[in-house]
Amino acid sequence: MTIPYTKAALTFGQQLQKLIDRGLIIGDLDRAQHQLESINYYRLSAYWYPFRQRDNATGKILDSFRPNSSLEDVITFYEFDRRLRLLIIDGIERVEVAIRTQLTYHLAHKYGPFAHTSSINFHPKFFHANWLQQIEEETTRSSEEFIQHYQREYNGFPTIPIWMLTEVMSLGALSKLYKGLQNEDKKIVSVKFNIHHKKLGDWLHTLTYVRNVCAHHGRLWNRELAIRPDTDKDLNWKPPITPTNTRVFYILLMIRFLLRKISNNNEWQISCTSLLNPVAEEDLWRVAMGMPSNWQNHPIWR
């Protein structure tokens, strides 16, 4: 049974006092209030949630904080999560550009500049008309100069060549495009990344979801993924080597795997390892990210 919502808005000072009353350690009151003025109280609540006490009898999460929990601890996790999202966006961007390139090259050479416009180039069960309408709407909204130039110079807009289209379509539309291809076309793209074509489609779907979480500044470090990759038969992707496919470490492994096929540069992996190291030292936080105890020696990560 639902009840009316009666909670009133609190001033920044009242928010701070509420945290103090619940046992959160505040070192510098002025600095703490400034932090609350800069970061929404409700947003931060997702980061102090792991610091709240639990009733041992019922398992219920209480309002009070565990002993020695501080606002600085909370802010540290907030900043960690922000940097983690930036690294994940960076990794997904590199993967996305490479997949766009391979997909565009193959389709353009096999089916021509307007490969995407003909339903016969796609799987019979693909909702081609709906997808085509979506991407033409995306094209119309684009402010890219090369799109505007095409509209001024050529007939048929918003239908544009595939090599222009893949530069302006969203990752979600790209994921649907790949999923809708004939299997033989999927295989030609996926072999460039040394991955089964069905798995690549599954991963693209998951990466689209994760990218949207990052783009909307959502908490990611200990999130249980709402859209997760399918379980894998490869032992390197299964417990105990990889504890779960529901947490962020699995996403990091996916990006690491794909980036290895794009470049031998380990810069992205090194940056992630440096960020993860301090947090992963605490078993509770490491498990919350889905990481094994020897994660740095994971066969896909190392």
C-alpha positions in Angstrom: 0.0 0.0 0.0 1.4 3.4 -1.0 1.4 6.5 1.2 1.7 10.2 0.4 5.2 11.7 0.2 5.5 14.3 2.9 9.2 14.9 3.2 10.1 18.6 3.0 13.1 20.1 1.1 16.1 20.7 3.4 18.5 23.6 3.3 22.2 22.7 2.8 22.8 23.4 6.5 20.0 21.0 7.4 21.3 18.4 5.1 24.7 18.6 6.7 23.2 18.4 10.2 21.2 15.3 9.2 24.3 13.5 8.2 26.0 14.5 11.4 23.1 13.3 13.4 23.3 9.9 11.7 26.9 9.5 12.6 28.8 10.6 9.5 32.1 12.2 10.4 32.5 15.7 9.1 36.0 17.2 9.3 35.6 20.7 7.9 32.0 22.0 8.1 32.5 24.8 5.6 34.1 22.5 3.1 31.4 19.9 3.7 28.6 22.4 3.0 30.3 23.6 -0.1 30.5 20.0 -1.3 26.8 19.6 -0.7 26.2 22.8 -2.6 28.2 21.4 -5.5 26.9 17.8 -5.6 23.2 17.1 -5.1 22.5 15.4 -1.7 20.3 12.8 -3.3 23.1 12.0 -5.8 25.6 11.6 -3.0 23.3 9.3 -1.1 24.1 6.5 -3.6 27.7 6.8 -2.5 27.1 6.8 1.2 24.7 3.9 1.0 27.5 1.3 1.4 28.6 3.1 4.6 25.3 2.7 6.3 24.8 0.2 9.1 22.9 -3.0 8.6 20.6 -4.6 11.2 22.2 -8.0 11.9 18.8 -9.6 12.7 16.8 -8.5 9.7 19.5 -7.5 7.2 17.7 -4.1 6.8 19.9 -1.1 5.9 19.6 1.5 8.7 19.8 5.3 8.4 22.8 5.4 10.7 26.4 5.2 9.5 29.0 2.6 10.3 31.6 3.7 12.9 34.4 5.9 11.5 32.6 6.6 8.2 33.3 10.1 7.0 32.0 12.5 4.3 35.5 12.5 2.8 35.2 8.7 2.3 31.9 9.3 0.4 33.4 12.0 -1.7 36.4 9.8 -2.5 34.1 7.2 -3.9 32.1 9.8 -5.8 35.3 11.0 -7.4 36.5 7.5 -8.1 33.3 6.7 -9.8 33.4 9.8 -11.9 37.0 9.0 -13.1 35.9 5.4 -13.7 33.1 6.5 -16.0 35.4 8.8 -17.9 37.8 5.9 -18.6 34.9 3.6 -19.6 33.6 6.2 -22.0 37.1 6.6 -23.4 37.4 2.8 -23.9 33.9 2.4 -25.4 34.6 5.3 -27.8 37.7 3.6 -29.1 35.9 0.3 -29.6 32.9 2.1 -31.2 35.0 3.9 -33.7 36.8 0.7 -34.7 33.5 -1.2 -35.1 31.9 1.7 -37.1 35.0 1.6 -39.4 34.9 -2.1 -40.1 31.1 -2.3 -40.5 31.0 0.7 -42.8 33.9 -0.6 -45.0 32.3 -4.0 -45.4 28.8 -2.8 -46.1 29.8 0.0 -48.5 32.0 -2.4 -50.6 29.5 -5.3 -50.6 26.2 -3.4 -51.1 27.2 0.1 -52.2 26.9 3.6 -50.7 23.3 3.2 -49.7 23.7 -0.4 -48.3 21.5 0.4 -45.3 18.4 1.5 -47.2 17.5 -1.9 -48.7 15.8 -4.4 -46.4 17.1 -7.4 -48.5 20.6 -6.7 -47.1 19.3 -7.5 -43.6 18.0 -10.4 -41.7 14.3 -11.1 -42.5 13.3 -10.7 -38.9 15.0 -7.3 -38.5 12.5 -4.4 -38.2 14.3 -2.5 -41.0 11.7 0.2 -41.7 11.6 1.2 -38.0 15.4 1.4 -37.7 15.7 3.3 -41.0 13.1 5.9 -39.8 15.0 6.3 -36.5 18.4 6.9 -38.2 16.9 9.3 -40.7 15.5 11.3 -37.8 18.9 11.3 -36.2 20.4 12.5 -39.5 17.9 15.3 -39.7 18.7 16.5 -36.2 22.5 16.5 -36.9 24.3 19.9 -37.1 27.4 18.4 -38.7 28.7 20.6 -41.5 29.2 17.6 -43.8 25.5 16.6 -43.3 24.3 20.1 -44.1 26.6 20.2 -47.2 25.1 16.9 -48.4 21.6 18.3 -47.9 22.4 21.4 -50.0 24.1 19.5 -52.8 22.4 16.2 -53.3 19.0 14.6 -53.7 17.3 12.2 -51.4 18.1 13.7 -47.9 17.9 12.5 -45.2 19.1 9.4 -47.0 22.9 9.7 -47.0 25.8 7.3 -47.8 26.6 4.7 -45.2 30.1 6.2 -44.5 28.4 9.5 -43.5 25.5 7.8 -41.7 27.8 5.8 -39.3 29.5 9.0 -38.3 26.2 10.5 -36.9 24.2 7.6 -35.7 24.1 6.8 -32.0 25.8 3.8 -30.5 22.3 2.3 -29.9 21.4 2.6 -33.6 24.8 1.1 -34.5 24.1 -1.8 -32.2 20.8 -2.4 -33.8 22.3 -2.1 -37.3 24.9 -4.8 -36.5 22.2 -7.0 -34.9 20.0 -6.8 -38.0 22.7 -7.9 -40.5 22.8 -11.2 -42.1 25.0 -13.6 -40.2 27.6 -13.8 -42.9 28.1 -10.0 -42.8 28.3 -10.0 -39.0 31.0 -12.7 -39.2 33.1 -10.6 -41.5 33.0 -7.7 -39.0 33.4 -9.7 -35.9 36.4 -11.7 -37.1 38.4 -8.4 -37.0 38.0 -8.5 -33.3 38.5 -12.2 -32.8 35.0 -12.7 -31.4 32.0 -14.7 -32.3 29.5 -12.6 -34.2 26.6 -13.3 -31.7 28.8 -12.3 -28.8 29.8 -9.1 -30.5 26.2 -8.2 -30.9 25.4 -9.0 -27.3 28.4 -6.9 -26.1 27.4 -3.9 -28.2 23.9 -4.0 -26.6 25.5 -4.0 -23.1 28.1 -1.3 -24.0 25.3 0.9 -25.3 23.5 0.6 -21.9 26.7 1.3 -20.0 27.6 4.3 -22.1 24.1 5.7 -21.4 24.7 5.3 -17.6 28.0 7.1 -18.0 26.6 9.9 -20.2 23.9 10.6 -17.6 26.5 10.6 -14.7 25.0 7.5 -13.1 26.7 5.5 -10.4 28.6 2.7 -11.9 31.3 1.3 -9.7 29.1 -1.0 -7.6 26.0 -1.0 -9.8 24.2 -4.3 -10.7 23.9 -4.1 -14.4 20.4 -4.0 -15.7 21.5 -5.1 -19.2 24.3 -7.6 -18.8 26.2 -9.7 -21.4 25.2 -13.3 -21.8 27.1 -15.9 -19.8 30.1 -17.2 -21.6 31.3 -20.8 -22.1 34.9 -19.7 -22.1 36.3 -20.5 -18.6 38.1 -17.2 -18.5 34.7 -15.5 -18.4 33.2 -17.7 -15.8 33.5 -18.1 -12.0 35.8 -18.3 -10.2 38.2 -16.6 -12.7 35.5 -13.9 -13.4 33.1 -13.9 -10.5 30.1 -12.4 -12.2 28.8 -10.8 -15.4 26.6 -8.4 -13.4 29.2 -5.9 -12.3 31.6 -3.3 -13.8 34.7 -5.4 -13.9 33.1 -7.6 -16.5 32.6 -4.4 -18.6 36.2 -3.5 -18.1 37.3 -6.9 -19.3 35.1 -6.6 -22.4 36.6 -3.3 -23.3 40.1 -4.6 -22.6 39.5 -7.6 -24.8 38.3 -5.5 -27.8 41.0 -2.9 -27.4 43.6 -5.5 -27.7 42.3 -6.4 -31.1 42.5 -2.7 -32.1 45.9 -1.7 -30.8 48.8 -3.1 -28.8 48.8 0.0 -26.7 48.2 -0.7 -23.1 47.6 2.9 -22.0 43.9 2.4 -21.3 44.5 -0.7 -19.2 47.3 1.0 -17.2 45.1 4.0 -16.4 42.3 1.7 -15.2 44.7 -0.4 -13.1 46.1 2.7 -11.4 42.5 4.0 -10.6 41.3 0.6 -9.4 44.2 -0.4 -7.2 43.5 1.7 -4.1 39.8 0.8 -4.0 40.3 -2.9 -4.8 42.6 -3.3 -1.7 39.4 -3.4 0.4 37.7 -6.7 -0.1 34.2 -5.3 0.3 34.7 -2.7 -2.5 36.5 -5.2 -4.7 33.6 -7.7 -4.5 31.1 -4.9 -5.1 32.8 -4.3 -8.5 32.8 -8.1 -9.4 36.6 -8.4 -9.2 38.4 -11.6 -8.1 41.1 -11.3 -5.5 43.9 -11.7 -8.1 42.3 -9.4 -10.6 45.5 -7.9 -11.9 46.6 -11.3 -13.1 43.3 -12.1 -14.7 44.2 -13.7 -18.1 42.1 -11.2 -20.0 43.2 -8.1 -18.0 47.0 -8.6 -17.7 
